[in-house]
């Protein structure tokens, strides 16, 4: 299977997406485990998990500085959202300021922010009912 999550930020709205690729026989279980993981993160996140995520985000940030296109996109996003370009030190300080409580609070806010959208490509018979999934998140 393959799974990854990514945010898309805009000035007045945003989108949090999760891509999950798996076989038709395991799709229901994979979606349930993904939702369980999201809900758990809204209740309790260990300091070790936050430390690991913080290190990963910072590594990703520093690697993106080596790409002209990624750096240009970052500057453009900063200008649109903040009206200025944030320094790398400011970004790192914001990342370092996060703790488990802030992560859980942000997760609860994120999951309660809008309606669930679900798209399936391929055999979808084992995909759980959209309403059942939405109720789990609500």
N, CA, C and O atoms as a GROMACS GRO file, in nm:
protein
  552
    1UNK      N    1   0.083  -0.118   0.000
    1UNK     CA    2   0.000   0.000   0.000
    1UNK      C    3   0.088   0.124   0.000
    1UNK      O    4   0.208   0.118   0.025
    2UNK      N    5   0.026   0.234  -0.028
    2UNK     CA    6   0.094   0.363  -0.026
    2UNK      C    7   0.000   0.463   0.040
    2UNK      O    8  -0.120   0.463   0.013
    3UNK      N    9   0.054   0.547   0.126
    3UNK     CA   10  -0.029   0.647   0.192
    3UNK      C   11   0.056   0.771   0.219
    3UNK      O   12   0.172   0.761   0.258
    4UNK      N   13  -0.004   0.886   0.197
    4UNK     CA   14   0.060   1.011   0.237
    4UNK      C   15  -0.047   1.117   0.254
    4UNK      O   16  -0.157   1.107   0.199
    5UNK      N   17  -0.015   1.219   0.332
    5UNK     CA   18  -0.106   1.330   0.358
    5UNK      C   19  -0.037   1.459   0.323
    5UNK      O   20   0.085   1.471   0.332
    6UNK      N   21  -0.117   1.557   0.283
    6UNK     CA   22  -0.060   1.686   0.250
    6UNK      C   23  -0.164   1.796   0.267
    6UNK      O   24  -0.283   1.776   0.240
    7UNK      N   25  -0.119   1.912   0.313
    7UNK     CA   26  -0.210   2.027   0.324
    7UNK      C   27  -0.200   2.115   0.200
    7UNK      O   28  -0.097   2.118   0.133
    8UNK      N   29  -0.307   2.184   0.171
    8UNK     CA   30  -0.306   2.287   0.069
    8UNK      C   31  -0.364   2.411   0.136
    8UNK      O   32  -0.480   2.410   0.176
    9UNK      N   33  -0.285   2.516   0.148
    9UNK     CA   34  -0.326   2.635   0.221
    9UNK      C   35  -0.357   2.750   0.125
    9UNK      O   36  -0.286   2.773   0.027
   10UNK      N   37  -0.465   2.819   0.156
   10UNK     CA   38  -0.503   2.940   0.085
   10UNK      C   39  -0.529   3.048   0.190
   10UNK      O   40  -0.526   3.020   0.310
   11UNK      N   41  -0.553   3.169   0.149
   11UNK     CA   42  -0.572   3.278   0.244
   11UNK      C   43  -0.693   3.254   0.333
   11UNK      O   44  -0.683   3.269   0.454
   12UNK      N   45  -0.806   3.217   0.276
   12UNK     CA   46  -0.929   3.205   0.354
   12UNK      C   47  -0.977   3.062   0.374
   12UNK      O   48  -1.078   3.040   0.440
   13UNK      N   49  -0.908   2.968   0.319
   13UNK     CA   50  -0.952   2.829   0.330
   13UNK      C   51  -0.832   2.737   0.310
   13UNK      O   52  -0.718   2.784   0.296
   14UNK      N   53  -0.857   2.612   0.308
   14UNK     CA   54  -0.751   2.516   0.286
   14UNK      C   55  -0.808   2.378   0.264
   14UNK      O   56  -0.930   2.359   0.264
   15UNK      N   57  -0.720   2.284   0.247
   15UNK     CA   58  -0.759   2.148   0.220
   15UNK      C   59  -0.656   2.056   0.282
   15UNK      O   60  -0.535   2.077   0.267
   16UNK      N   61  -0.703   1.956   0.352
   16UNK     CA   62  -0.614   1.854   0.406
   16UNK      C   63  -0.650   1.725   0.335
   16UNK      O   64  -0.764   1.677   0.346
   17UNK      N   65  -0.556   1.668   0.263
   17UNK     CA   66  -0.583   1.551   0.182
   17UNK      C   67  -0.501   1.432   0.229
   17UNK      O   68  -0.388   1.446   0.275
   18UNK      N   69  -0.560   1.316   0.216
   18UNK     CA   70  -0.490   1.192   0.241
   18UNK      C   71  -0.507   1.105   0.118
   18UNK      O   72  -0.620   1.079   0.074
   19UNK      N   73  -0.397   1.061   0.062
   19UNK     CA   74  -0.398   0.968  -0.050
   19UNK      C   75  -0.369   0.830   0.006
   19UNK      O   76  -0.273   0.812   0.082
   20UNK      N   77  -0.450   0.734  -0.030
   20UNK     CA   78  -0.431   0.598   0.015
   20UNK      C   79  -0.448   0.505  -0.104
   20UNK      O   80  -0.555   0.502  -0.166
   21UNK      N   81  -0.346   0.431  -0.136
   21UNK     CA   82  -0.353   0.333  -0.243
   21UNK      C   83  -0.334   0.195  -0.185
   21UNK      O   84  -0.233   0.168  -0.121
   22UNK      N   85  -0.429   0.108  -0.208
   22UNK     CA   86  -0.422  -0.028  -0.156
   22UNK      C   87  -0.506  -0.120  -0.245
   22UNK      O   88  -0.573  -0.073  -0.337
   23UNK      N   89  -0.503  -0.247  -0.217
   23UNK     CA   90  -0.581  -0.343  -0.294
   23UNK      C   91  -0.727  -0.341  -0.255
   23UNK      O   92  -0.762  -0.293  -0.147
   24UNK      N   93  -0.814  -0.393  -0.340
   24UNK     CA   94  -0.958  -0.390  -0.313
   24UNK      C   95  -0.997  -0.470  -0.189
   24UNK      O   96  -1.099  -0.439  -0.126
   25UNK      N   97  -0.922  -0.571  -0.153
   25UNK     CA   98  -0.957  -0.653  -0.036
   25UNK      C   99  -0.919  -0.588   0.096
   25UNK      O  100  -0.971  -0.626   0.201
   26UNK      N  101  -0.830  -0.490   0.093
   26UNK     CA  102  -0.783  -0.427   0.218
   26UNK      C  103  -0.824  -0.282   0.232
   26UNK      O  104  -0.787  -0.217   0.329
   27UNK      N  105  -0.900  -0.229   0.137
   27UNK     CA  106  -0.932  -0.087   0.138
   27UNK      C  107  -1.015  -0.048   0.260
   27UNK      O  108  -0.989   0.057   0.320
   28UNK      N  109  -1.113  -0.128   0.299
   28UNK     CA  110  -1.194  -0.096   0.416
   28UNK      C  111  -1.111  -0.089   0.542
   28UNK      O  112  -1.123   0.005   0.620
   29UNK      N  113  -1.027  -0.189   0.562
   29UNK     CA  114  -0.940  -0.191   0.680
   29UNK      C  115  -0.842  -0.074   0.677
   29UNK      O  116  -0.818  -0.010   0.780
   30UNK      N  117  -0.785  -0.045   0.561
   30UNK     CA  118  -0.689   0.065   0.550
   30UNK      C  119  -0.754   0.199   0.583
   30UNK      O  120  -0.692   0.282   0.650
   31UNK      N  121  -0.876   0.221   0.537
   31UNK     CA  122  -0.946   0.346   0.568
   31UNK      C  123  -0.976   0.354   0.716
   31UNK      O  124  -0.959   0.458   0.778
   32UNK      N  125  -1.022   0.243   0.775
   32UNK     CA  126  -1.052   0.242   0.919
   32UNK      C  127  -0.927   0.270   1.002
   32UNK      O  128  -0.933   0.347   1.098
   33UNK      N  129  -0.815   0.209   0.967
   33UNK     CA  130  -0.691   0.232   1.040
   33UNK      C  131  -0.646   0.378   1.025
   33UNK      O  132  -0.598   0.439   1.120
   34UNK      N  133  -0.663   0.434   0.906
   34UNK     CA  134  -0.627   0.573   0.883
   34UNK      C  135  -0.712   0.666   0.970
   34UNK      O  136  -0.659   0.757   1.034
   35UNK      N  137  -0.843   0.642   0.974
   35UNK     CA  138  -0.930   0.724   1.058
   35UNK      C  139  -0.897   0.706   1.206
   35UNK      O  140  -0.895   0.804   1.281
   36UNK      N  141  -0.870   0.583   1.248
   36UNK     CA  142  -0.832   0.559   1.387
   36UNK      C  143  -0.706   0.639   1.423
   36UNK      O  144  -0.698   0.698   1.530
   37UNK      N  145  -0.610   0.641   1.332
   37UNK     CA  146  -0.486   0.714   1.356
   37UNK      C  147  -0.511   0.864   1.366
   37UNK      O  148  -0.455   0.930   1.454
   38UNK      N  149  -0.594   0.917   1.277
   38UNK     CA  150  -0.628   1.059   1.283
   38UNK      C  151  -0.699   1.095   1.414
   38UNK      O  152  -0.665   1.194   1.478
   39UNK      N  153  -0.796   1.013   1.451
   39UNK     CA  154  -0.871   1.041   1.574
   39UNK      C  155  -0.782   1.029   1.697
   39UNK      O  156  -0.795   1.108   1.791
   40UNK      N  157  -0.692   0.932   1.699
   40UNK     CA  158  -0.600   0.917   1.811
   40UNK      C  159  -0.510   1.039   1.823
   40UNK      O  160  -0.481   1.086   1.933
   41UNK      N  161  -0.466   1.091   1.709
   41UNK     CA  162  -0.379   1.208   1.709
   41UNK      C  163  -0.451   1.331   1.764
   41UNK      O  164  -0.387   1.424   1.813
   42UNK      N  165  -0.584   1.332   1.756
   42UNK     CA  166  -0.661   1.444   1.812
   42UNK      C  167  -0.681   1.430   1.963
   42UNK      O  168  -0.721   1.526   2.029
   43UNK      N  169  -0.654   1.314   2.015
   43UNK     CA  170  -0.673   1.290   2.159
   43UNK      C  171  -0.540   1.288   2.233
   43UNK      O  172  -0.526   1.348   2.339
   44UNK      N  173  -0.445   1.218   2.177
   44UNK     CA  174  -0.316   1.206   2.245
   44UNK      C  175  -0.206   1.181   2.143
   44UNK      O  176  -0.216   1.096   2.055
   45UNK      N  177  -0.103   1.258   2.157
   45UNK     CA  178   0.016   1.243   2.074
   45UNK      C  179   0.134   1.243   2.169
   45UNK      O  180   0.143   1.328   2.258
   46UNK      N  181   0.223   1.150   2.152
   46UNK     CA  182   0.337   1.144   2.243
   46UNK      C  183   0.441   1.249   2.205
   46UNK      O  184   0.447   1.295   2.091
   47UNK      N  185   0.521   1.286   2.303
   47UNK     CA  186   0.630   1.381   2.278
   47UNK      C  187   0.727   1.324   2.174
   47UNK      O  188   0.780   1.399   2.092
   48UNK      N  189   0.749   1.193   2.178
   48UNK     CA  190   0.839   1.131   2.080
   48UNK      C  191   0.784   1.144   1.938
   48UNK      O  192   0.860   1.169   1.844
   49UNK      N  193   0.652   1.128   1.922
   49UNK     CA  194   0.591   1.144   1.789
   49UNK      C  195   0.606   1.288   1.740
   49UNK      O  196   0.636   1.312   1.623
   50UNK      N  197   0.585   1.383   1.830
   50UNK     CA  198   0.600   1.524   1.793
   50UNK      C  199   0.745   1.554   1.757
   50UNK      O  200   0.771   1.624   1.659
   51UNK      N  201   0.838   1.503   1.834
   51UNK     CA  202   0.980   1.523   1.804
   51UNK      C  203   1.016   1.467   1.667
   51UNK      O  204   1.086   1.531   1.589
   52UNK      N  205   0.968   1.346   1.638
   52UNK     CA  206   0.996   1.282   1.510
   52UNK      C  207   0.935   1.363   1.394
   52UNK      O  208   1.000   1.384   1.292
   53UNK      N  209   0.812   1.408   1.412
   53UNK     CA  210   0.745   1.488   1.308
   53UNK      C  211   0.815   1.622   1.289
   53UNK      O  212   0.833   1.668   1.177
   54UNK      N  213   0.855   1.683   1.400
   54UNK     CA  214   0.926   1.812   1.395
   54UNK      C  215   1.055   1.796   1.314
   54UNK      O  216   1.086   1.879   1.228
   55UNK      N  217   1.130   1.691   1.341
   55UNK     CA  218   1.255   1.666   1.268
   55UNK      C  219   1.229   1.642   1.120
   55UNK      O  220   1.304   1.690   1.035
   56UNK      N  221   1.123   1.570   1.089
   56UNK     CA  222   1.090   1.541   0.949
   56UNK      C  223   1.050   1.669   0.875
   56UNK      O  224   1.093   1.691   0.761
   57UNK      N  225   0.969   1.753   0.939
   57UNK     CA  226   0.925   1.877   0.875
   57UNK      C  227   1.044   1.970   0.852
   57UNK      O  228   1.055   2.033   0.747
   58UNK      N  229   1.132   1.978   0.950
   58UNK     CA  230   1.250   2.064   0.933
   58UNK      C  231   1.343   2.010   0.824
   58UNK      O  232   1.398   2.088   0.745
   59UNK      N  233   1.361   1.880   0.819
   59UNK     CA  234   1.444   1.822   0.714
   59UNK      C  235   1.385   1.852   0.577
   59UNK      O  236   1.457   1.885   0.483
   60UNK      N  237   1.254   1.839   0.566
   60UNK     CA  238   1.185   1.868   0.441
   60UNK      C  239   1.201   2.016   0.403
   60UNK      O  240   1.223   2.049   0.287
   61UNK      N  241   1.191   2.103   0.503
   61UNK     CA  242   1.209   2.246   0.480
   61UNK      C  243   1.349   2.274   0.425
   61UNK      O  244   1.364   2.344   0.325
   62UNK      N  245   1.450   2.220   0.491
   62UNK     CA  246   1.588   2.246   0.448
   62UNK      C  247   1.617   2.188   0.310
   62UNK      O  248   1.689   2.248   0.230
   63UNK      N  249   1.560   2.072   0.281
   63UNK     CA  250   1.580   2.013   0.148
   63UNK      C  251   1.511   2.098   0.041
   63UNK      O  252   1.561   2.111  -0.070
   64UNK      N  253   1.395   2.155   0.075
   64UNK     CA  254   1.323   2.237  -0.023
   64UNK      C  255   1.399   2.364  -0.058
   64UNK      O  256   1.379   2.420  -0.166
   65UNK      N  257   1.486   2.409   0.031
   65UNK     CA  258   1.564   2.530   0.005
   65UNK      C  259   1.666   2.508  -0.107
   65UNK      O  260   1.720   2.604  -0.162
   66UNK      N  261   1.693   2.382  -0.140
   66UNK     CA  262   1.788   2.350  -0.246
   66UNK      C  263   1.724   2.350  -0.384
   66UNK      O  264   1.794   2.341  -0.486
   67UNK      N  265   1.592   2.361  -0.389
   67UNK     CA  266   1.520   2.359  -0.516
   67UNK      C  267   1.470   2.499  -0.549
   67UNK      O  268   1.395   2.559  -0.471
   68UNK      N  269   1.510   2.550  -0.663
   68UNK     CA  270   1.465   2.684  -0.703
   68UNK      C  271   1.313   2.691  -0.714
   68UNK      O  272   1.253   2.789  -0.670
   69UNK      N  273   1.251   2.589  -0.772
   69UNK     CA  274   1.106   2.593  -0.789
   69UNK      C  275   1.034   2.584  -0.654
   69UNK      O  276   0.936   2.655  -0.632
   70UNK      N  277   1.082   2.497  -0.564
   70UNK     CA  278   1.019   2.485  -0.432
   70UNK      C  279   1.036   2.614  -0.354
   70UNK      O  280   0.943   2.658  -0.286
   71UNK      N  281   1.153   2.674  -0.362
   71UNK     CA  282   1.179   2.800  -0.292
   71UNK      C  283   1.090   2.911  -0.348
   71UNK      O  284   1.036   2.991  -0.272
   72UNK      N  285   1.076   2.916  -0.479
   72UNK     CA  286   0.990   3.017  -0.542
   72UNK      C  287   0.845   3.000  -0.499
   72UNK      O  288   0.777   3.098  -0.469
   73UNK      N  289   0.798   2.875  -0.495
   73UNK     CA  290   0.661   2.849  -0.450
   73UNK      C  291   0.643   2.891  -0.305
   73UNK      O  292   0.541   2.950  -0.270
   74UNK      N  293   0.742   2.861  -0.220
   74UNK     CA  294   0.734   2.898  -0.079
   74UNK      C  295   0.726   3.050  -0.064
   74UNK      O  296   0.644   3.101   0.013
   75UNK      N  297   0.810   3.122  -0.135
   75UNK     CA  298   0.809   3.269  -0.129
   75UNK      C  299   0.674   3.322  -0.175
   75UNK      O  300   0.618   3.413  -0.113
   76UNK      N  301   0.622   3.267  -0.283
   76UNK     CA  302   0.491   3.309  -0.334
   76UNK      C  303   0.380   3.284  -0.232
   76UNK      O  304   0.296   3.371  -0.211
   77UNK      N  305   0.381   3.166  -0.170
   77UNK     CA  306   0.279   3.135  -0.067
   77UNK      C  307   0.290   3.233   0.049
   77UNK      O  308   0.189   3.285   0.096
   78UNK      N  309   0.411   3.258   0.095
   78UNK     CA  310   0.431   3.351   0.207
   78UNK      C  311   0.379   3.490   0.172
   78UNK      O  312   0.313   3.555   0.254
   79UNK      N  313   0.409   3.535   0.052
   79UNK     CA  314   0.364   3.669   0.012
   79UNK      C  315   0.211   3.675   0.008
   79UNK      O  316   0.152   3.774   0.051
   80UNK      N  317   0.148   3.572  -0.044
   80UNK     CA  318   0.002   3.571  -0.053
   80UNK      C  319  -0.064   3.560   0.085
   80UNK      O  320  -0.164   3.626   0.111
   81UNK      N  321  -0.008   3.478   0.171
   81UNK     CA  322  -0.072   3.451   0.300
   81UNK      C  323  -0.031   3.552   0.407
   81UNK      O  324  -0.116   3.600   0.483
   82UNK      N  325   0.098   3.586   0.413
   82UNK     CA  326   0.149   3.672   0.520
   82UNK      C  327   0.183   3.814   0.475
   82UNK      O  328   0.203   3.903   0.557
   83UNK      N  329   0.188   3.834   0.343
   83UNK     CA  330   0.225   3.966   0.292
   83UNK      C  331   0.374   3.992   0.298
   83UNK      O  332   0.419   4.104   0.272
   84UNK      N  333   0.451   3.890   0.332
   84UNK     CA  334   0.596   3.901   0.339
   84UNK      C  335   0.655   3.761   0.334
   84UNK      O  336   0.583   3.662   0.350
   85UNK      N  337   0.783   3.752   0.312
   85UNK     CA  338   0.851   3.623   0.311
   85UNK      C  339   0.904   3.594   0.452
   85UNK      O  340   0.980   3.673   0.507
   86UNK      N  341   0.863   3.482   0.508
   86UNK     CA  342   0.912   3.442   0.640
   86UNK      C  343   1.057   3.394   0.626
   86UNK      O  344   1.093   3.331   0.527
   87UNK      N  345   1.137   3.422   0.726
   87UNK     CA  346   1.274   3.372   0.725
   87UNK      C  347   1.274   3.225   0.766
   87UNK      O  348   1.181   3.177   0.830
   88UNK      N  349   1.379   3.157   0.730
   88UNK     CA  350   1.392   3.017   0.770
   88UNK      C  351   1.395   3.006   0.922
   88UNK      O  352   1.338   2.913   0.978
   89UNK      N  353   1.459   3.101   0.988
   89UNK     CA  354   1.464   3.100   1.135
   89UNK      C  355   1.324   3.114   1.195
   89UNK      O  356   1.294   3.049   1.296
   90UNK      N  357   1.239   3.196   1.136
   90UNK     CA  358   1.100   3.210   1.184
   90UNK      C  359   1.023   3.080   1.168
   90UNK      O  360   0.948   3.040   1.257
   91UNK      N  361   1.042   3.016   1.056
   91UNK     CA  362   0.971   2.890   1.030
   91UNK      C  363   1.018   2.783   1.128
   91UNK      O  364   0.935   2.712   1.185
   92UNK      N  365   1.148   2.772   1.147
   92UNK     CA  366   1.202   2.673   1.240
   92UNK      C  367   1.154   2.701   1.383
   92UNK      O  368   1.121   2.608   1.456
   93UNK      N  369   1.150   2.828   1.422
   93UNK     CA  370   1.102   2.864   1.555
   93UNK      C  371   0.956   2.823   1.573
   93UNK      O  372   0.917   2.775   1.680
   94UNK      N  373   0.874   2.842   1.470
   94UNK     CA  374   0.733   2.803   1.478
   94UNK      C  375   0.720   2.651   1.489
   94UNK      O  376   0.636   2.601   1.564
   95UNK      N  377   0.802   2.579   1.416
   95UNK     CA  378   0.800   2.432   1.424
   95UNK      C  379   0.842   2.387   1.563
   95UNK      O  380   0.779   2.300   1.622
   96UNK      N  381   0.949   2.447   1.615
   96UNK     CA  382   1.000   2.410   1.747
   96UNK      C  383   0.903   2.444   1.859
   96UNK      O  384   0.907   2.383   1.965
   97UNK      N  385   0.817   2.543   1.836
   97UNK     CA  386   0.722   2.586   1.940
   97UNK      C  387   0.605   2.489   1.957
   97UNK      O  388   0.533   2.496   2.056
   98UNK      N  389   0.585   2.401   1.862
   98UNK     CA  390   0.473   2.308   1.869
   98UNK      C  391   0.499   2.200   1.973
   98UNK      O  392   0.611   2.150   1.987
   99UNK      N  393   0.394   2.166   2.046
   99UNK     CA  394   0.401   2.055   2.140
   99UNK      C  395   0.282   1.962   2.115
   99UNK      O  396   0.200   1.988   2.027
  100UNK      N  397   0.274   1.854   2.192
  100UNK     CA  398   0.170   1.754   2.170
  100UNK      C  399   0.031   1.813   2.185
  100UNK      O  400  -0.060   1.777   2.110
  101UNK      N  401   0.012   1.903   2.279
  101UNK     CA  402  -0.117   1.967   2.299
  101UNK      C  403  -0.159   2.049   2.178
  101UNK      O  404  -0.274   2.044   2.135
  102UNK      N  405  -0.065   2.124   2.122
  102UNK     CA  406  -0.094   2.206   2.004
  102UNK      C  407  -0.128   2.118   1.884
  102UNK      O  408  -0.216   2.153   1.804
  103UNK      N  409  -0.060   2.006   1.871
  103UNK     CA  410  -0.087   1.915   1.760
  103UNK      C  411  -0.228   1.857   1.773
  103UNK      O  412  -0.302   1.852   1.675
  104UNK      N  413  -0.265   1.813   1.893
  104UNK     CA  414  -0.399   1.757   1.916
  104UNK      C  415  -0.506   1.862   1.891
  104UNK      O  416  -0.608   1.833   1.830
  105UNK      N  417  -0.484   1.984   1.939
  105UNK     CA  418  -0.581   2.092   1.917
  105UNK      C  419  -0.597   2.121   1.769
  105UNK      O  420  -0.710   2.136   1.721
  106UNK      N  421  -0.488   2.129   1.697
  106UNK     CA  422  -0.494   2.154   1.553
  106UNK      C  423  -0.564   2.040   1.481
  106UNK      O  424  -0.641   2.063   1.388
  107UNK      N  425  -0.539   1.917   1.523
  107UNK     CA  426  -0.606   1.802   1.463
  107UNK      C  427  -0.756   1.806   1.482
  107UNK      O  428  -0.832   1.780   1.388
  108UNK      N  429  -0.800   1.838   1.603
  108UNK     CA  430  -0.944   1.848   1.629
  108UNK      C  431  -1.007   1.959   1.544
  108UNK      O  432  -1.115   1.941   1.489
  109UNK      N  433  -0.938   2.072   1.535
  109UNK     CA  434  -0.989   2.183   1.454
  109UNK      C  435  -0.995   2.144   1.307
  109UNK      O  436  -1.091   2.176   1.237
  110UNK      N  437  -0.893   2.077   1.262
  110UNK     CA  438  -0.885   2.036   1.122
  110UNK      C  439  -0.995   1.936   1.086
  110UNK      O  440  -1.062   1.951   0.983
  111UNK      N  441  -1.014   1.835   1.170
  111UNK     CA  442  -1.114   1.733   1.139
  111UNK      C  443  -1.256   1.785   1.151
  111UNK      O  444  -1.348   1.732   1.089
  112UNK      N  445  -1.275   1.889   1.232
  112UNK     CA  446  -1.409   1.944   1.247
  112UNK      C  447  -1.437   2.063   1.157
  112UNK      O  448  -1.542   2.126   1.169
  113UNK      N  449  -1.344   2.094   1.066
  113UNK     CA  450  -1.354   2.217   0.988
  113UNK      C  451  -1.447   2.209   0.868
  113UNK      O  452  -1.492   2.313   0.820
  114UNK      N  453  -1.477   2.094   0.820
  114UNK     CA  454  -1.559   2.088   0.699
  114UNK      C  455  -1.606   1.947   0.673
  114UNK      O  456  -1.586   1.857   0.754
  115UNK      N  457  -1.668   1.931   0.561
  115UNK     CA  458  -1.724   1.802   0.526
  115UNK      C  459  -1.618   1.710   0.467
  115UNK      O  460  -1.523   1.754   0.401
  116UNK      N  461  -1.636   1.583   0.491
  116UNK     CA  462  -1.548   1.481   0.436
  116UNK      C  463  -1.581   1.458   0.289
  116UNK      O  464  -1.698   1.445   0.252
  117UNK      N  465  -1.479   1.454   0.208
  117UNK     CA  466  -1.495   1.418   0.067
  117UNK      C  467  -1.416   1.291   0.045
  117UNK      O  468  -1.304   1.277   0.097
  118UNK      N  469  -1.470   1.199  -0.029
  118UNK     CA  470  -1.405   1.071  -0.053
  118UNK      C  471  -1.417   1.038  -0.201
  118UNK      O  472  -1.526   1.042  -0.258
  119UNK      N  473  -1.305   1.004  -0.261
  119UNK     CA  474  -1.304   0.963  -0.400
  119UNK      C  475  -1.239   0.825  -0.408
  119UNK      O  476  -1.142   0.798  -0.337
  120UNK      N  477  -1.290   0.741  -0.493
  120UNK     CA  478  -1.237   0.606  -0.509
  120UNK      C  479  -1.218   0.578  -0.657
  120UNK      O  480  -1.305   0.606  -0.738
  121UNK      N  481  -1.103   0.521  -0.689
  121UNK     CA  482  -1.075   0.480  -0.826
  121UNK      C  483  -1.048   0.331  -0.822
  121UNK      O  484  -0.966   0.285  -0.743
  122UNK      N  485  -1.116   0.256  -0.905
  122UNK     CA  486  -1.098   0.111  -0.908
  122UNK      C  487  -1.215   0.041  -0.841
  122UNK      O  488  -1.320   0.102  -0.822
  123UNK      N  489  -1.199  -0.085  -0.806
  123UNK     CA  490  -1.306  -0.159  -0.740
  123UNK      C  491  -1.337  -0.096  -0.603
  123UNK      O  492  -1.252  -0.096  -0.514
  124UNK      N  493  -1.455  -0.045  -0.587
  124UNK     CA  494  -1.489   0.032  -0.467
  124UNK      C  495  -1.590  -0.039  -0.377
  124UNK      O  496  -1.643   0.022  -0.284
  125UNK      N  497  -1.618  -0.165  -0.402
  125UNK     CA  498  -1.721  -0.235  -0.325
  125UNK      C  499  -1.687  -0.242  -0.176
  125UNK      O  500  -1.778  -0.242  -0.093
  126UNK      N  501  -1.560  -0.248  -0.141
  126UNK     CA  502  -1.520  -0.262   0.000
  126UNK      C  503  -1.496  -0.127   0.069
  126UNK      O  504  -1.459  -0.124   0.187
  127UNK      N  505  -1.516  -0.016  -0.002
  127UNK     CA  506  -1.498   0.116   0.058
  127UNK      C  507  -1.614   0.138   0.156
  127UNK      O  508  -1.730   0.123   0.118
  128UNK      N  509  -1.583   0.174   0.281
  128UNK     CA  510  -1.691   0.199   0.378
  128UNK      C  511  -1.783   0.311   0.332
  128UNK      O  512  -1.743   0.399   0.257
  129UNK      N  513  -1.905   0.307   0.378
  129UNK     CA  514  -2.006   0.406   0.346
  129UNK      C  515  -1.960   0.546   0.387
  129UNK      O  516  -1.909   0.565   0.498
  130UNK      N  517  -1.977   0.641   0.299
  130UNK     CA  518  -1.933   0.778   0.323
  130UNK      C  519  -1.995   0.836   0.450
  130UNK      O  520  -1.925   0.900   0.528
  131UNK      N  521  -2.122   0.815   0.471
  131UNK     CA  522  -2.190   0.869   0.590
  131UNK      C  523  -2.134   0.810   0.719
  131UNK      O  524  -2.118   0.880   0.818
  132UNK      N  525  -2.103   0.681   0.717
  132UNK     CA  526  -2.043   0.617   0.837
  132UNK      C  527  -1.908   0.678   0.867
  132UNK      O  528  -1.875   0.702   0.983
  133UNK      N  529  -1.828   0.702   0.762
  133UNK     CA  530  -1.697   0.762   0.782
  133UNK      C  531  -1.711   0.906   0.835
  133UNK      O  532  -1.638   0.946   0.926
  134UNK      N  533  -1.804   0.981   0.778
  134UNK     CA  534  -1.825   1.119   0.823
  134UNK      C  535  -1.870   1.123   0.969
  134UNK      O  536  -1.828   1.211   1.045
  135UNK      N  537  -1.955   1.030   1.009
  135UNK     CA  538  -2.000   1.026   1.149
  135UNK      C  539  -1.883   0.998   1.244
  135UNK      O  540  -1.877   1.054   1.353
  136UNK      N  541  -1.792   0.912   1.203
  136UNK     CA  542  -1.675   0.883   1.287
  136UNK      C  543  -1.591   1.008   1.310
  136UNK      O  544  -1.533   1.025   1.418
  137UNK      N  545  -1.584   1.093   1.211
  137UNK     CA  546  -1.503   1.215   1.224
  137UNK      C  547  -1.580   1.327   1.293
  137UNK      O  548  -1.519   1.421   1.344
  138UNK      N  549  -1.711   1.320   1.295
  138UNK     CA  550  -1.793   1.428   1.352
  138UNK      C  551  -1.820   1.412   1.492
  138UNK      O  552  -1.887   1.496   1.552
   0.00000   0.00000   0.00000
